[in-house]
């Protein structure tokens, strides 16, 4: 049952992050982008993976703490983890696109290209992609963190 709960939470959190991106894109430009499917999947899996990786250890860490500390722990874990995982997936998509022009795998040039492509993708995500979490994602984050903080395992 524990694994099923983590899976359900991951699906729910992934759906919330994807919905946040879609709502923001709708209000920004009416969803007029050729990359809507890729963006939706990146935001969904960024949220789902962050939940499944970070919620179980955060529950263990914050178990005996007061509710306010539990809220802070879940808020930080989900906000930083979701942004980091979504940025990572964005960087891997970016890397996959540019890989056809990169040097052979394992060479020093390839390593540098991999690092700089990833760094530039994360920077681009930080500038453009984090805004897609606002304002709906922040509201979802507050509600979910409060819900998780009030649960006693």
Phi and psi in radians as a Rosetta constraint file:
Dihedral C 1 N 2 CA 2 C 2 CIRCULARHARMONIC -1.078 0.35
Dihedral N 2 CA 2 C 2 N 3 CIRCULARHARMONIC -0.790 0.35
Dihedral C 2 N 3 CA 3 C 3 CIRCULARHARMONIC -1.140 0.35
Dihedral N 3 CA 3 C 3 N 4 CIRCULARHARMONIC -0.643 0.35
Dihedral C 3 N 4 CA 4 C 4 CIRCULARHARMONIC -1.141 0.35
Dihedral N 4 CA 4 C 4 N 5 CIRCULARHARMONIC -0.657 0.35
Dihedral C 4 N 5 CA 5 C 5 CIRCULARHARMONIC -1.151 0.35
Dihedral N 5 CA 5 C 5 N 6 CIRCULARHARMONIC -0.716 0.35
Dihedral C 5 N 6 CA 6 C 6 CIRCULARHARMONIC -1.109 0.35
Dihedral N 6 CA 6 C 6 N 7 CIRCULARHARMONIC -0.761 0.35
Dihedral C 6 N 7 CA 7 C 7 CIRCULARHARMONIC -1.092 0.35
Dihedral N 7 CA 7 C 7 N 8 CIRCULARHARMONIC -0.794 0.35
Dihedral C 7 N 8 CA 8 C 8 CIRCULARHARMONIC -1.110 0.35
Dihedral N 8 CA 8 C 8 N 9 CIRCULARHARMONIC -0.733 0.35
Dihedral C 8 N 9 CA 9 C 9 CIRCULARHARMONIC -1.108 0.35
Dihedral N 9 CA 9 C 9 N 10 CIRCULARHARMONIC -0.692 0.35
Dihedral C 9 N 10 CA 10 C 10 CIRCULARHARMONIC -1.117 0.35
Dihedral N 10 CA 10 C 10 N 11 CIRCULARHARMONIC -0.739 0.35
Dihedral C 10 N 11 CA 11 C 11 CIRCULARHARMONIC -1.116 0.35
Dihedral N 11 CA 11 C 11 N 12 CIRCULARHARMONIC -0.767 0.35
Dihedral C 11 N 12 CA 12 C 12 CIRCULARHARMONIC -1.115 0.35
Dihedral N 12 CA 12 C 12 N 13 CIRCULARHARMONIC -0.780 0.35
Dihedral C 12 N 13 CA 13 C 13 CIRCULARHARMONIC -1.199 0.35
Dihedral N 13 CA 13 C 13 N 14 CIRCULARHARMONIC -0.673 0.35
Dihedral C 13 N 14 CA 14 C 14 CIRCULARHARMONIC -1.079 0.35
Dihedral N 14 CA 14 C 14 N 15 CIRCULARHARMONIC -0.733 0.35
Dihedral C 14 N 15 CA 15 C 15 CIRCULARHARMONIC -1.126 0.35
Dihedral N 15 CA 15 C 15 N 16 CIRCULARHARMONIC -0.672 0.35
Dihedral C 15 N 16 CA 16 C 16 CIRCULARHARMONIC -1.145 0.35
Dihedral N 16 CA 16 C 16 N 17 CIRCULARHARMONIC -0.738 0.35
Dihedral C 16 N 17 CA 17 C 17 CIRCULARHARMONIC -1.214 0.35
Dihedral N 17 CA 17 C 17 N 18 CIRCULARHARMONIC -0.674 0.35
Dihedral C 17 N 18 CA 18 C 18 CIRCULARHARMONIC -1.149 0.35
Dihedral N 18 CA 18 C 18 N 19 CIRCULARHARMONIC -0.726 0.35
Dihedral C 18 N 19 CA 19 C 19 CIRCULARHARMONIC -1.106 0.35
Dihedral N 19 CA 19 C 19 N 20 CIRCULARHARMONIC -0.679 0.35
Dihedral C 19 N 20 CA 20 C 20 CIRCULARHARMONIC -1.049 0.35
Dihedral N 20 CA 20 C 20 N 21 CIRCULARHARMONIC -0.794 0.35
Dihedral C 20 N 21 CA 21 C 21 CIRCULARHARMONIC -1.107 0.35
Dihedral N 21 CA 21 C 21 N 22 CIRCULARHARMONIC -0.755 0.35
Dihedral C 21 N 22 CA 22 C 22 CIRCULARHARMONIC -1.146 0.35
Dihedral N 22 CA 22 C 22 N 23 CIRCULARHARMONIC -0.737 0.35
Dihedral C 22 N 23 CA 23 C 23 CIRCULARHARMONIC -1.102 0.35
Dihedral N 23 CA 23 C 23 N 24 CIRCULARHARMONIC -0.774 0.35
Dihedral C 23 N 24 CA 24 C 24 CIRCULARHARMONIC -1.115 0.35
Dihedral N 24 CA 24 C 24 N 25 CIRCULARHARMONIC -0.744 0.35
Dihedral C 24 N 25 CA 25 C 25 CIRCULARHARMONIC -1.118 0.35
Dihedral N 25 CA 25 C 25 N 26 CIRCULARHARMONIC -0.624 0.35
Dihedral C 25 N 26 CA 26 C 26 CIRCULARHARMONIC -1.098 0.35
Dihedral N 26 CA 26 C 26 N 27 CIRCULARHARMONIC -0.825 0.35
Dihedral C 26 N 27 CA 27 C 27 CIRCULARHARMONIC -1.270 0.35
Dihedral N 27 CA 27 C 27 N 28 CIRCULARHARMONIC -0.468 0.35
Dihedral C 27 N 28 CA 28 C 28 CIRCULARHARMONIC -1.338 0.35
Dihedral N 28 CA 28 C 28 N 29 CIRCULARHARMONIC -0.835 0.35
Dihedral C 28 N 29 CA 29 C 29 CIRCULARHARMONIC -2.568 0.35
Dihedral N 29 CA 29 C 29 N 30 CIRCULARHARMONIC 0.367 0.35
Dihedral C 29 N 30 CA 30 C 30 CIRCULARHARMONIC 1.160 0.35
Dihedral N 30 CA 30 C 30 N 31 CIRCULARHARMONIC 0.513 0.35
Dihedral C 30 N 31 CA 31 C 31 CIRCULARHARMONIC 1.087 0.35
Dihedral N 31 CA 31 C 31 N 32 CIRCULARHARMONIC 0.407 0.35
Dihedral C 31 N 32 CA 32 C 32 CIRCULARHARMONIC -1.497 0.35
Dihedral N 32 CA 32 C 32 N 33 CIRCULARHARMONIC 1.374 0.35
Dihedral C 32 N 33 CA 33 C 33 CIRCULARHARMONIC -2.515 0.35
Dihedral N 33 CA 33 C 33 N 34 CIRCULARHARMONIC 2.516 0.35
Dihedral C 33 N 34 CA 34 C 34 CIRCULARHARMONIC -1.375 0.35
Dihedral N 34 CA 34 C 34 N 35 CIRCULARHARMONIC -0.129 0.35
Dihedral C 34 N 35 CA 35 C 35 CIRCULARHARMONIC -1.916 0.35
Dihedral N 35 CA 35 C 35 N 36 CIRCULARHARMONIC 0.439 0.35
Dihedral C 35 N 36 CA 36 C 36 CIRCULARHARMONIC -1.073 0.35
Dihedral N 36 CA 36 C 36 N 37 CIRCULARHARMONIC -0.697 0.35
Dihedral C 36 N 37 CA 37 C 37 CIRCULARHARMONIC -1.168 0.35
Dihedral N 37 CA 37 C 37 N 38 CIRCULARHARMONIC -0.817 0.35
Dihedral C 37 N 38 CA 38 C 38 CIRCULARHARMONIC -1.095 0.35
Dihedral N 38 CA 38 C 38 N 39 CIRCULARHARMONIC -0.754 0.35
Dihedral C 38 N 39 CA 39 C 39 CIRCULARHARMONIC -1.108 0.35
Dihedral N 39 CA 39 C 39 N 40 CIRCULARHARMONIC -0.749 0.35
Dihedral C 39 N 40 CA 40 C 40 CIRCULARHARMONIC -1.065 0.35
Dihedral N 40 CA 40 C 40 N 41 CIRCULARHARMONIC -0.780 0.35
Dihedral C 40 N 41 CA 41 C 41 CIRCULARHARMONIC -1.156 0.35
Dihedral N 41 CA 41 C 41 N 42 CIRCULARHARMONIC -0.720 0.35
Dihedral C 41 N 42 CA 42 C 42 CIRCULARHARMONIC -1.095 0.35
Dihedral N 42 CA 42 C 42 N 43 CIRCULARHARMONIC -0.781 0.35
Dihedral C 42 N 43 CA 43 C 43 CIRCULARHARMONIC -1.215 0.35
Dihedral N 43 CA 43 C 43 N 44 CIRCULARHARMONIC -0.664 0.35
Dihedral C 43 N 44 CA 44 C 44 CIRCULARHARMONIC -1.097 0.35
Dihedral N 44 CA 44 C 44 N 45 CIRCULARHARMONIC -0.925 0.35
Dihedral C 44 N 45 CA 45 C 45 CIRCULARHARMONIC -1.227 0.35
Dihedral N 45 CA 45 C 45 N 46 CIRCULARHARMONIC -0.504 0.35
Dihedral C 45 N 46 CA 46 C 46 CIRCULARHARMONIC -1.071 0.35
Dihedral N 46 CA 46 C 46 N 47 CIRCULARHARMONIC -0.793 0.35
Dihedral C 46 N 47 CA 47 C 47 CIRCULARHARMONIC -1.202 0.35
Dihedral N 47 CA 47 C 47 N 48 CIRCULARHARMONIC -0.771 0.35
Dihedral C 47 N 48 CA 48 C 48 CIRCULARHARMONIC -1.124 0.35
Dihedral N 48 CA 48 C 48 N 49 CIRCULARHARMONIC -0.757 0.35
Dihedral C 48 N 49 CA 49 C 49 CIRCULARHARMONIC -1.199 0.35
Dihedral N 49 CA 49 C 49 N 50 CIRCULARHARMONIC -0.700 0.35
Dihedral C 49 N 50 CA 50 C 50 CIRCULARHARMONIC -1.063 0.35
Dihedral N 50 CA 50 C 50 N 51 CIRCULARHARMONIC -0.759 0.35
Dihedral C 50 N 51 CA 51 C 51 CIRCULARHARMONIC -1.058 0.35
Dihedral N 51 CA 51 C 51 N 52 CIRCULARHARMONIC -0.909 0.35
Dihedral C 51 N 52 CA 52 C 52 CIRCULARHARMONIC -1.172 0.35
Dihedral N 52 CA 52 C 52 N 53 CIRCULARHARMONIC -0.466 0.35
Dihedral C 52 N 53 CA 53 C 53 CIRCULARHARMONIC -1.500 0.35
Dihedral N 53 CA 53 C 53 N 54 CIRCULARHARMONIC -0.671 0.35
Dihedral C 53 N 54 CA 54 C 54 CIRCULARHARMONIC -1.781 0.35
Dihedral N 54 CA 54 C 54 N 55 CIRCULARHARMONIC -0.471 0.35
Dihedral C 54 N 55 CA 55 C 55 CIRCULARHARMONIC -1.166 0.35
Dihedral N 55 CA 55 C 55 N 56 CIRCULARHARMONIC -0.793 0.35
Dihedral C 55 N 56 CA 56 C 56 CIRCULARHARMONIC -1.022 0.35
Dihedral N 56 CA 56 C 56 N 57 CIRCULARHARMONIC -0.844 0.35
Dihedral C 56 N 57 CA 57 C 57 CIRCULARHARMONIC -1.194 0.35
Dihedral N 57 CA 57 C 57 N 58 CIRCULARHARMONIC -0.523 0.35
Dihedral C 57 N 58 CA 58 C 58 CIRCULARHARMONIC -1.177 0.35
Dihedral N 58 CA 58 C 58 N 59 CIRCULARHARMONIC -0.675 0.35
Dihedral C 58 N 59 CA 59 C 59 CIRCULARHARMONIC -1.046 0.35
Dihedral N 59 CA 59 C 59 N 60 CIRCULARHARMONIC -0.785 0.35
Dihedral C 59 N 60 CA 60 C 60 CIRCULARHARMONIC -1.130 0.35
Dihedral N 60 CA 60 C 60 N 61 CIRCULARHARMONIC -0.748 0.35
Dihedral C 60 N 61 CA 61 C 61 CIRCULARHARMONIC -1.150 0.35
Dihedral N 61 CA 61 C 61 N 62 CIRCULARHARMONIC -0.708 0.35
Dihedral C 61 N 62 CA 62 C 62 CIRCULARHARMONIC -1.698 0.35
Dihedral N 62 CA 62 C 62 N 63 CIRCULARHARMONIC 0.123 0.35
Dihedral C 62 N 63 CA 63 C 63 CIRCULARHARMONIC -0.947 0.35
Dihedral N 63 CA 63 C 63 N 64 CIRCULARHARMONIC -0.860 0.35
Dihedral C 63 N 64 CA 64 C 64 CIRCULARHARMONIC -1.669 0.35
Dihedral N 64 CA 64 C 64 N 65 CIRCULARHARMONIC 0.237 0.35
Dihedral C 64 N 65 CA 65 C 65 CIRCULARHARMONIC -1.601 0.35
Dihedral N 65 CA 65 C 65 N 66 CIRCULARHARMONIC 2.840 0.35
Dihedral C 65 N 66 CA 66 C 66 CIRCULARHARMONIC -1.140 0.35
Dihedral N 66 CA 66 C 66 N 67 CIRCULARHARMONIC 2.838 0.35
Dihedral C 66 N 67 CA 67 C 67 CIRCULARHARMONIC -1.015 0.35
Dihedral N 67 CA 67 C 67 N 68 CIRCULARHARMONIC -0.686 0.35
Dihedral C 67 N 68 CA 68 C 68 CIRCULARHARMONIC -1.124 0.35
Dihedral N 68 CA 68 C 68 N 69 CIRCULARHARMONIC -0.672 0.35
Dihedral C 68 N 69 CA 69 C 69 CIRCULARHARMONIC -1.219 0.35
Dihedral N 69 CA 69 C 69 N 70 CIRCULARHARMONIC -0.649 0.35
Dihedral C 69 N 70 CA 70 C 70 CIRCULARHARMONIC -1.120 0.35
Dihedral N 70 CA 70 C 70 N 71 CIRCULARHARMONIC -0.741 0.35
Dihedral C 70 N 71 CA 71 C 71 CIRCULARHARMONIC -1.026 0.35
Dihedral N 71 CA 71 C 71 N 72 CIRCULARHARMONIC -0.834 0.35
Dihedral C 71 N 72 CA 72 C 72 CIRCULARHARMONIC -1.074 0.35
Dihedral N 72 CA 72 C 72 N 73 CIRCULARHARMONIC -0.709 0.35
Dihedral C 72 N 73 CA 73 C 73 CIRCULARHARMONIC -1.117 0.35
Dihedral N 73 CA 73 C 73 N 74 CIRCULARHARMONIC -0.819 0.35
Dihedral C 73 N 74 CA 74 C 74 CIRCULARHARMONIC -1.184 0.35
Dihedral N 74 CA 74 C 74 N 75 CIRCULARHARMONIC -0.681 0.35
Dihedral C 74 N 75 CA 75 C 75 CIRCULARHARMONIC -1.062 0.35
Dihedral N 75 CA 75 C 75 N 76 CIRCULARHARMONIC -0.834 0.35
Dihedral C 75 N 76 CA 76 C 76 CIRCULARHARMONIC -1.169 0.35
Dihedral N 76 CA 76 C 76 N 77 CIRCULARHARMONIC -0.791 0.35
Dihedral C 76 N 77 CA 77 C 77 CIRCULARHARMONIC -1.077 0.35
Dihedral N 77 CA 77 C 77 N 78 CIRCULARHARMONIC -0.819 0.35
Dihedral C 77 N 78 CA 78 C 78 CIRCULARHARMONIC -1.261 0.35
Dihedral N 78 CA 78 C 78 N 79 CIRCULARHARMONIC -0.672 0.35
Dihedral C 78 N 79 CA 79 C 79 CIRCULARHARMONIC -1.213 0.35
Dihedral N 79 CA 79 C 79 N 80 CIRCULARHARMONIC -0.894 0.35
Dihedral C 79 N 80 CA 80 C 80 CIRCULARHARMONIC -1.206 0.35
Dihedral N 80 CA 80 C 80 N 81 CIRCULARHARMONIC -0.753 0.35
Dihedral C 80 N 81 CA 81 C 81 CIRCULARHARMONIC -1.130 0.35
Dihedral N 81 CA 81 C 81 N 82 CIRCULARHARMONIC -0.731 0.35
Dihedral C 81 N 82 CA 82 C 82 CIRCULARHARMONIC -1.160 0.35
Dihedral N 82 CA 82 C 82 N 83 CIRCULARHARMONIC -0.769 0.35
Dihedral C 82 N 83 CA 83 C 83 CIRCULARHARMONIC -1.109 0.35
Dihedral N 83 CA 83 C 83 N 84 CIRCULARHARMONIC -0.750 0.35
Dihedral C 83 N 84 CA 84 C 84 CIRCULARHARMONIC -1.164 0.35
Dihedral N 84 CA 84 C 84 N 85 CIRCULARHARMONIC -0.767 0.35
Dihedral C 84 N 85 CA 85 C 85 CIRCULARHARMONIC -1.192 0.35
Dihedral N 85 CA 85 C 85 N 86 CIRCULARHARMONIC -0.690 0.35
Dihedral C 85 N 86 CA 86 C 86 CIRCULARHARMONIC -1.162 0.35
Dihedral N 86 CA 86 C 86 N 87 CIRCULARHARMONIC -0.701 0.35
Dihedral C 86 N 87 CA 87 C 87 CIRCULARHARMONIC -1.107 0.35
Dihedral N 87 CA 87 C 87 N 88 CIRCULARHARMONIC -0.695 0.35
Dihedral C 87 N 88 CA 88 C 88 CIRCULARHARMONIC -1.081 0.35
Dihedral N 88 CA 88 C 88 N 89 CIRCULARHARMONIC -0.811 0.35
Dihedral C 88 N 89 CA 89 C 89 CIRCULARHARMONIC -1.130 0.35
Dihedral N 89 CA 89 C 89 N 90 CIRCULARHARMONIC -0.666 0.35
Dihedral C 89 N 90 CA 90 C 90 CIRCULARHARMONIC -1.082 0.35
Dihedral N 90 CA 90 C 90 N 91 CIRCULARHARMONIC -0.747 0.35
Dihedral C 90 N 91 CA 91 C 91 CIRCULARHARMONIC -1.130 0.35
Dihedral N 91 CA 91 C 91 N 92 CIRCULARHARMONIC -0.660 0.35
Dihedral C 91 N 92 CA 92 C 92 CIRCULARHARMONIC -1.209 0.35
Dihedral N 92 CA 92 C 92 N 93 CIRCULARHARMONIC -0.620 0.35
Dihedral C 92 N 93 CA 93 C 93 CIRCULARHARMONIC -1.153 0.35
Dihedral N 93 CA 93 C 93 N 94 CIRCULARHARMONIC -0.742 0.35
Dihedral C 93 N 94 CA 94 C 94 CIRCULARHARMONIC -1.053 0.35
Dihedral N 94 CA 94 C 94 N 95 CIRCULARHARMONIC -0.818 0.35
Dihedral C 94 N 95 CA 95 C 95 CIRCULARHARMONIC -1.082 0.35
Dihedral N 95 CA 95 C 95 N 96 CIRCULARHARMONIC -0.742 0.35
Dihedral C 95 N 96 CA 96 C 96 CIRCULARHARMONIC -1.060 0.35
Dihedral N 96 CA 96 C 96 N 97 CIRCULARHARMONIC -0.706 0.35
Dihedral C 96 N 97 CA 97 C 97 CIRCULARHARMONIC -1.120 0.35
Dihedral N 97 CA 97 C 97 N 98 CIRCULARHARMONIC -0.806 0.35
Dihedral C 97 N 98 CA 98 C 98 CIRCULARHARMONIC -1.471 0.35
Dihedral N 98 CA 98 C 98 N 99 CIRCULARHARMONIC -0.107 0.35
Dihedral C 98 N 99 CA 99 C 99 CIRCULARHARMONIC -1.113 0.35
Dihedral N 99 CA 99 C 99 N 100 CIRCULARHARMONIC -0.451 0.35
Dihedral C 99 N 100 CA 100 C 100 CIRCULARHARMONIC -1.144 0.35
Dihedral N 100 CA 100 C 100 N 101 CIRCULARHARMONIC -0.366 0.35
Dihedral C 100 N 101 CA 101 C 101 CIRCULARHARMONIC -1.808 0.35
Dihedral N 101 CA 101 C 101 N 102 CIRCULARHARMONIC 0.060 0.35
Dihedral C 101 N 102 CA 102 C 102 CIRCULARHARMONIC -1.562 0.35
Dihedral N 102 CA 102 C 102 N 103 CIRCULARHARMONIC 2.833 0.35
Dihedral C 102 N 103 CA 103 C 103 CIRCULARHARMONIC -1.162 0.35
Dihedral N 103 CA 103 C 103 N 104 CIRCULARHARMONIC 2.948 0.35
Dihedral C 103 N 104 CA 104 C 104 CIRCULARHARMONIC -1.043 0.35
Dihedral N 104 CA 104 C 104 N 105 CIRCULARHARMONIC 2.587 0.35
Dihedral C 104 N 105 CA 105 C 105 CIRCULARHARMONIC -0.954 0.35
Dihedral N 105 CA 105 C 105 N 106 CIRCULARHARMONIC 2.363 0.35
Dihedral C 105 N 106 CA 106 C 106 CIRCULARHARMONIC 1.562 0.35
Dihedral N 106 CA 106 C 106 N 107 CIRCULARHARMONIC -0.223 0.35
Dihedral C 106 N 107 CA 107 C 107 CIRCULARHARMONIC -1.322 0.35
Dihedral N 107 CA 107 C 107 N 108 CIRCULARHARMONIC 2.842 0.35
Dihedral C 107 N 108 CA 108 C 108 CIRCULARHARMONIC -1.066 0.35
Dihedral N 108 CA 108 C 108 N 109 CIRCULARHARMONIC -0.724 0.35
Dihedral C 108 N 109 CA 109 C 109 CIRCULARHARMONIC -1.085 0.35
Dihedral N 109 CA 109 C 109 N 110 CIRCULARHARMONIC -0.725 0.35
Dihedral C 109 N 110 CA 110 C 110 CIRCULARHARMONIC -1.066 0.35
Dihedral N 110 CA 110 C 110 N 111 CIRCULARHARMONIC -0.760 0.35
Dihedral C 110 N 111 CA 111 C 111 CIRCULARHARMONIC -1.044 0.35
Dihedral N 111 CA 111 C 111 N 112 CIRCULARHARMONIC -0.804 0.35
Dihedral C 111 N 112 CA 112 C 112 CIRCULARHARMONIC -1.115 0.35
Dihedral N 112 CA 112 C 112 N 113 CIRCULARHARMONIC -0.737 0.35
Dihedral C 112 N 113 CA 113 C 113 CIRCULARHARMONIC -1.105 0.35
Dihedral N 113 CA 113 C 113 N 114 CIRCULARHARMONIC -0.714 0.35
Dihedral C 113 N 114 CA 114 C 114 CIRCULARHARMONIC -1.082 0.35
Dihedral N 114 CA 114 C 114 N 115 CIRCULARHARMONIC -0.831 0.35
Dihedral C 114 N 115 CA 115 C 115 CIRCULARHARMONIC -1.122 0.35
Dihedral N 115 CA 115 C 115 N 116 CIRCULARHARMONIC -0.809 0.35
Dihedral C 115 N 116 CA 116 C 116 CIRCULARHARMONIC -1.284 0.35
Dihedral N 116 CA 116 C 116 N 117 CIRCULARHARMONIC -0.584 0.35
Dihedral C 116 N 117 CA 117 C 117 CIRCULARHARMONIC -1.132 0.35
Dihedral N 117 CA 117 C 117 N 118 CIRCULARHARMONIC -0.777 0.35
Dihedral C 117 N 118 CA 118 C 118 CIRCULARHARMONIC -1.090 0.35
Dihedral N 118 CA 118 C 118 N 119 CIRCULARHARMONIC -0.765 0.35
Dihedral C 118 N 119 CA 119 C 119 CIRCULARHARMONIC -1.120 0.35
Dihedral N 119 CA 119 C 119 N 120 CIRCULARHARMONIC -0.731 0.35
Dihedral C 119 N 120 CA 120 C 120 CIRCULARHARMONIC -1.195 0.35
Dihedral N 120 CA 120 C 120 N 121 CIRCULARHARMONIC -0.598 0.35
Dihedral C 120 N 121 CA 121 C 121 CIRCULARHARMONIC -1.176 0.35
Dihedral N 121 CA 121 C 121 N 122 CIRCULARHARMONIC -0.735 0.35
Dihedral C 121 N 122 CA 122 C 122 CIRCULARHARMONIC -1.124 0.35
Dihedral N 122 CA 122 C 122 N 123 CIRCULARHARMONIC -0.695 0.35
Dihedral C 122 N 123 CA 123 C 123 CIRCULARHARMONIC -1.090 0.35
Dihedral N 123 CA 123 C 123 N 124 CIRCULARHARMONIC -0.804 0.35
Dihedral C 123 N 124 CA 124 C 124 CIRCULARHARMONIC -1.072 0.35
Dihedral N 124 CA 124 C 124 N 125 CIRCULARHARMONIC -0.693 0.35
Dihedral C 124 N 125 CA 125 C 125 CIRCULARHARMONIC -1.120 0.35
Dihedral N 125 CA 125 C 125 N 126 CIRCULARHARMONIC -0.741 0.35
Dihedral C 125 N 126 CA 126 C 126 CIRCULARHARMONIC -1.070 0.35
Dihedral N 126 CA 126 C 126 N 127 CIRCULARHARMONIC -0.666 0.35
Dihedral C 126 N 127 CA 127 C 127 CIRCULARHARMONIC -1.354 0.35
Dihedral N 127 CA 127 C 127 N 128 CIRCULARHARMONIC -0.772 0.35
Dihedral C 127 N 128 CA 128 C 128 CIRCULARHARMONIC -1.837 0.35
Dihedral N 128 CA 128 C 128 N 129 CIRCULARHARMONIC -0.618 0.35
Dihedral C 128 N 129 CA 129 C 129 CIRCULARHARMONIC -1.454 0.35
Dihedral N 129 CA 129 C 129 N 130 CIRCULARHARMONIC -0.555 0.35
Dihedral C 129 N 130 CA 130 C 130 CIRCULARHARMONIC -1.114 0.35
Dihedral N 130 CA 130 C 130 N 131 CIRCULARHARMONIC -0.507 0.35
Dihedral C 130 N 131 CA 131 C 131 CIRCULARHARMONIC -1.125 0.35
Dihedral N 131 CA 131 C 131 N 132 CIRCULARHARMONIC -0.391 0.35
Dihedral C 131 N 132 CA 132 C 132 CIRCULARHARMONIC -1.266 0.35
Dihedral N 132 CA 132 C 132 N 133 CIRCULARHARMONIC -0.218 0.35
Dihedral C 132 N 133 CA 133 C 133 CIRCULARHARMONIC -1.440 0.35
Dihedral N 133 CA 133 C 133 N 134 CIRCULARHARMONIC -0.171 0.35
Dihedral C 133 N 134 CA 134 C 134 CIRCULARHARMONIC -1.914 0.35
Dihedral N 134 CA 134 C 134 N 135 CIRCULARHARMONIC 2.546 0.35
Dihedral C 134 N 135 CA 135 C 135 CIRCULARHARMONIC -1.575 0.35
Dihedral N 135 CA 135 C 135 N 136 CIRCULARHARMONIC -0.325 0.35
Dihedral C 135 N 136 CA 136 C 136 CIRCULARHARMONIC -1.104 0.35
Dihedral N 136 CA 136 C 136 N 137 CIRCULARHARMONIC -0.704 0.35
Dihedral C 136 N 137 CA 137 C 137 CIRCULARHARMONIC -1.092 0.35
Dihedral N 137 CA 137 C 137 N 138 CIRCULARHARMONIC -0.674 0.35
Dihedral C 137 N 138 CA 138 C 138 CIRCULARHARMONIC -1.136 0.35
Dihedral N 138 CA 138 C 138 N 139 CIRCULARHARMONIC -0.739 0.35
Dihedral C 138 N 139 CA 139 C 139 CIRCULARHARMONIC -1.075 0.35
Dihedral N 139 CA 139 C 139 N 140 CIRCULARHARMONIC -0.804 0.35
Dihedral C 139 N 140 CA 140 C 140 CIRCULARHARMONIC -1.065 0.35
Dihedral N 140 CA 140 C 140 N 141 CIRCULARHARMONIC -0.707 0.35
Dihedral C 140 N 141 CA 141 C 141 CIRCULARHARMONIC -1.075 0.35
Dihedral N 141 CA 141 C 141 N 142 CIRCULARHARMONIC -0.761 0.35
Dihedral C 141 N 142 CA 142 C 142 CIRCULARHARMONIC -1.130 0.35
Dihedral N 142 CA 142 C 142 N 143 CIRCULARHARMONIC -0.809 0.35
Dihedral C 142 N 143 CA 143 C 143 CIRCULARHARMONIC -1.120 0.35
Dihedral N 143 CA 143 C 143 N 144 CIRCULARHARMONIC -0.815 0.35
Dihedral C 143 N 144 CA 144 C 144 CIRCULARHARMONIC -1.175 0.35
Dihedral N 144 CA 144 C 144 N 145 CIRCULARHARMONIC -0.704 0.35
Dihedral C 144 N 145 CA 145 C 145 CIRCULARHARMONIC -1.104 0.35
Dihedral N 145 CA 145 C 145 N 146 CIRCULARHARMONIC -0.711 0.35
Dihedral C 145 N 146 CA 146 C 146 CIRCULARHARMONIC -1.137 0.35
Dihedral N 146 CA 146 C 146 N 147 CIRCULARHARMONIC -0.728 0.35
Dihedral C 146 N 147 CA 147 C 147 CIRCULARHARMONIC -1.080 0.35
Dihedral N 147 CA 147 C 147 N 148 CIRCULARHARMONIC -0.840 0.35
Dihedral C 147 N 148 CA 148 C 148 CIRCULARHARMONIC -1.136 0.35
Dihedral N 148 CA 148 C 148 N 149 CIRCULARHARMONIC -0.631 0.35
Dihedral C 148 N 149 CA 149 C 149 CIRCULARHARMONIC -1.166 0.35
Dihedral N 149 CA 149 C 149 N 150 CIRCULARHARMONIC -0.563 0.35
Dihedral C 149 N 150 CA 150 C 150 CIRCULARHARMONIC -1.417 0.35
Dihedral N 150 CA 150 C 150 N 151 CIRCULARHARMONIC -0.310 0.35
Dihedral C 150 N 151 CA 151 C 151 CIRCULARHARMONIC -1.265 0.35
Dihedral N 151 CA 151 C 151 N 152 CIRCULARHARMONIC 2.472 0.35
Dihedral C 151 N 152 CA 152 C 152 CIRCULARHARMONIC -2.058 0.35
Dihedral N 152 CA 152 C 152 N 153 CIRCULARHARMONIC 1.987 0.35
